[in-house]
Each structure stands twice: as structure tokens, then as C-alpha cells.
Amino acid sequence: MKHVGLKLSAIAISCSIALSTQASSTLFTNVDVFNGTENKLYQDHHVLIVDNKIAKVSAKNIDAADAVVIDGQGLTLMPGLIEGHGHLQMNGSSLPDIENNRNWEELAARSAARAESALMSGFTTWRDMGGMGAGLKKTIDNGELRGPRIYPSGAFIGPTGSHADFRNFTTPNETFNGPQSAGARLGMSCTADDEGAIKACARQNYMQGATQLKLMSSGGVASSFDPWQLNAYSLEEIKAAVEVADAYGSYVASHAYSKVSLLRNLEAGTKTLEHAFMFDAEVNKQMKQHDAYMTTNMTAFSPYLGQIEAINSNPASARKAKTAQAAFKNYIPNVKKLKPKLGFHVDCVGGVAACEQQANHSIYLSGEFFGNFYTLISMTSVNGEIVKLSGETLDPYIDGKLGVIEEGAYADLLLVKGNPLEDLSVIGANKKWFDAPKRNGIEAMKLIMKDGKIYKNTL
């Protein structure tokens, strides 16, 4: 075995994509393993990586003559984190800012910066829930940029005046006049006011590399014209999107706040409920019956919520945020009691520093609300199951599991100093949000591996 210190300076890591190359076999020794599914650490284990997969996990020494050996020094080896609902392309300060002030090249450049930030924060997989096609994904997969694996949804699909409508108040209607907003012209949103239009938007997204669809079936907060209580799509309209997704062997993810919308989506065949703030026992029963998941942004329950620029810069959004927080008061006790299949999501609209702060605060809040283990599986194995809903035909990473440490899974791994089951700060959790200091990586996250390649090592 070749024992290599692999100590790389932070400057060298940030300056060269070539550092992501790695020997065909890597052996981690002397590590405690959190496998992404069990509420325990497997102490003093050894994990062998061959090419881009986990080949063996053992309490005994592993004979791997040609492997590069990394002494884990008793640190914790865990799966790479998975963002269950992010928006790399939505990187202006607010929806009006994106619509009016950011052209395609700035959005693209900022997306690349966001992607690298995500990877260096430990997010090795990213389910992008609208606003972006497959271009950035392909560029990262080709090795030209650094970032997580991406499961893109393509353009948001929603009706006129919905959470997917980025137009200004005086911009002509897109159903009557064709694409009028910058968001529509750039393929970030697709206005669809009937079943035929929904199917056309869905097929366009799949043609351009989407792995799943994102519907805006209820109102939201960050948008200007839709009450959050709005049930924007009918049962038949949601079924139209599901019909197309089924044809591709994929699924629909739906932005849904109200109980009416949640139940309507489940009846239609939607597989993931995004936000799902009116979750209760009846919704939970239907989720189990339909084998569905939900993902929720914990910052919706933060006392800092009103300070988000995407909300406080828009008077309509600021008003909606106050009433929404009051209406969602039963969400946390219901989740604690019922323990649905919940995926972690940050849902940040903004630049690198703002989204790093929001992600850290989101991890902290989830731990405070639901405990560290439930938070960790929501960021690893549960989100790993969610991304695999894209199906065997469209899943770009079909050859292995994600979000777990087990034989045959992809070698997307983090080595952290400390026990995340006891302390989520080792993966970035921070009680502070906007008042948190800007950071350059996470100090306790000593090593980041994606697809068998090392992108950070500060052992």
C-alpha cells in the first residue's frame, strides 16, 4: 500500500481543478463511520474506494496493495450531503432583481460560483428545483468546473400570476403573447395555463435534460402576485404533468403550501411535496399511501426570516411572510410526531456568501427542531432516495446509490472532525444567519470526495 499524506494547501486546492484527480483505489483507515441510515457510528473502520465506488466497508484491515492509504486519525467518515431543493441559477438578491438586473452571462457565472461553493461546503449532490437546465450539470460532469452532481428540473412550470411568473406588473401576458419575461426567455420559467401547455412545458424540460419536473401548484412568498394560499393548479392540470413524467419514467415535484394543494398533488401522483407547510396527519396518511416524500426549508420558521432580501425588498412578499409564519405554526409539532419521509432543503435565492449562511442556519434549525439524526438522514439517505425517483432512464448517476456508505454506493464522502450525531457544527450548522461571519469552507470538514476524487484535504 502507498501511504500518502495528501496534505494540500487551501490555496492549491482552490487554484487547480487538476487536484481533483485521484488514484484508482483509495483506502481510508482508522475512521468512525456514519453510514447515512443508522443512528450510530461504526468505530475504527476501514473503507476501500475502487474507482468511483465504495468497494468494501470493514472493521478488519483491508488488503489493498495498490491503494493510496489515508489515515483518518479517528475522524468521522460520512456520506456527502445532498441538497434536496436548491436553485443554483436563482442567484440574484430577489426575483425582481433576477428578472430586471441580471443577464444570462452574469447568471451563468454566478451559478458556477454557487456550484463550487456548494461542493466545498460538503454538498456532493444537488437536486435543482427549477430555473436551470442541464448545461451547468454537463459542464461539471465533464470536469470543466467544480460542483456537485446535479439533478436539474428545467424551467418552473406554473400558470399566469403564479409563483413561476417572473414578469413585472405591466409585462404582457405570456399565454397570449409568448415569452415576455427574461425568466421565460432564458428558460428559467414556463407559463402554462391549461393541460396542453403544461404538457408542452414538461416535454420541453425533458428535451433539455431535466431529470424531474417542478410545478408551482400553489402560491408562494418570494413572488409578487400570488397569495401563498392560492391553489394554482387543478387536479386535472397536475395530472397532465404527472402523465408526461410517467412517460419518461420520472416524477413530479410540486411547490405546495396549502392542505388542499398537498392532498390534490398526492391524488394526482406527485412524488415530492416541496415546502408542505400545512402538513398534518391526513397529509401524512396520504403520503404513506402514495409512497411520497416532502422537503421543507426550515428557515421559514426562523426569527430572521424577514431579513431575507428576496422578501424584505418586495413589500408584497414581506406581508405574505408574516401571515405565512403564523399559519404554519403546527408544522414542526406535526413532523416531530409523525416523522414523514422528509428531505433537507435550503431553497436559497442569492449569491455565494448569502447561501452559505442560509445553508448553515438551515442545518442548525433542523437539528434544533428534529434532532441531529433525523436531520442527517434528511441530508443523506432520504435525499438520496428522492433523487433516485428520476428513474432508470433519466437518472444521470444510475450506477450507484447516493447518500449512504455501503458497498456499491458512489464514493461521495466527507471526513469531519467530530461526531455529527452529537454536533452538527462539524458540517456547518450555525445558530446565526445574517450576522454569521463569512467563511471560506468549513474548518471541521477535513476532506471532501466526490465520485472517488478528492477536492479538499486539510488533514
C-alpha positions, 0 to 999 in steps of 0.5 A, a space after each residue: 500500500 502507498 501511504 500518502 499524506 495528501 496534505 494540500 494547501 487551501 490555496 492549491 486546492 482552490 487554484 487547480 481543478 487538476 487536484 481533483 484527480 485521484 488514484 484508482 483505489 483509495 483506502 481510508 483507515 482508522 475512521 468512525 463511520 456514519 453510514 447515512 441510515 443508522 443512528 450510530 457510528 461504526 468505530 475504527 473502520 476501514 473503507 476501500 474506494 475502487 474507482 468511483 465506488 465504495 468497494 468494501 466497508 470493514 472493521 478488519 484491515 483491508 488488503 489493498 496493495 495498490 491503494 493510496 492509504 489515508 489515515 483518518 486519525 479517528 475522524 468521522 467518515 460520512 456520506 456527502 450531503 445532498 441538497 434536496 431543493 436548491 436553485 443554483 441559477 436563482 442567484 440574484 438578491 430577489 426575483 425582481 432583481 433576477 428578472 430586471 438586473 441580471 443577464 444570462 452571462 452574469 447568471 451563468 457565472 454566478 451559478 458556477 460560483 454557487 456550484 463550487 461553493 456548494 461542493 466545498 461546503 460538503 454538498 456532493 449532490 444537488 437536486 435543482 428545483 427549477 430555473 436551470 437546465 442541464 448545461 451547468 450539470 454537463 459542464 461539471 460532469 465533464 470536469 470543466 468546473 467544480 460542483 456537485 452532481 446535479 439533478 436539474 428540473 428545467 424551467 418552473 412550470 406554473 400558470 399566469 400570476 403564479 409563483 413561476 411568473 417572473 414578469 413585472 406588473 405591466 409585462 404582457 401576458 405570456 399565454 397570449 403573447 409568448 415569452 415576455 419575461 427574461 425568466 421565460 426567455 432564458 428558460 428559467 420559467 414556463 407559463 402554462 395555463 391549461 393541460 396542453 401547455 403544461 404538457 408542452 412545458 414538461 416535454 420541453 424540460 425533458 428535451 433539455 435534460 431535466 431529470 424531474 419536473 417542478 410545478 408551482 401548484 400553489 402560491 408562494 412568498 418570494 413572488 409578487 402576485 400570488 397569495 401563498 394560499 392560492 391553489 394554482 393548479 387543478 387536479 386535472 392540470 397536475 395530472 397532465 404533468 404527472 402523465 408526461 413524467 410517467 412517460 419518461 419514467 420520472 416524477 413530479 415535484 410540486 411547490 405546495 403550501 396549502 392542505 388542499 394543494 398537498 392532498 390534490 398533488 398526492 391524488 394526482 401522483 406527485 412524488 415530492 411535496 416541496 415546502 408542505 407547510 400545512 402538513 398534518 396527519 391526513 397529509 401524512 396518511 396520504 403520503 404513506 399511501 402514495 409512497 411520497 416524500 416532502 422537503 421543507 426549508 426550515 428557515 421559514 420558521 426562523 426569527 430572521 426570516 424577514 431579513 431575507 432580501 428576496 422578501 424584505 425588498 418586495 413589500 408584497 412578499 414581506 406581508 405574505 411572510 408574516 401571515 405565512 409564519 403564523 399559519 404554519 405554526 403546527 408544522 414542526 409539532 406535526 413532523 416531530 410526531 409523525 416523522 414523514 419521509 422528509 428531505 433537507 432543503 435550503 431553497 436559497 435565492 442569492 449569491 455565494 456568501 448569502 447561501 452559505 449562511 442560509 445553508 448553515 442556519 438551515 442545518 442548525 434549525 433542523 437539528 434544533 427542531 428534529 434532532 441531529 439524526 433525523 436531520 442527517 438522514 434528511 441530508 443523506 439517505 432520504 435525499 438520496 432516495 428522492 433523487 433516485 425517483 428520476 428513474 432508470 432512464 433519466 437518472 444521470 448517476 444510475 450506477 450507484 446509490 447516493 447518500 449512504 456508505 455501503 458497498 456499491 454506493 458512489 464514493 461521495 464522502 466527507 471526513 469531519 472532525 467530530 461526531 455529527 450525531 452529537 454536533 452538527 457544527 462539524 458540517 456547518 450548522 450555525 445558530 446565526 444567519 445574517 450576522 454569521 461571519 463569512 467563511 471560506 469552507 468549513 474548518 471541521 470538514 477535513 476532506 471532501 470526495 466526490 465520485 472517488 476524487 478528492 477536492 479538499 484535504 486539510 488533514 
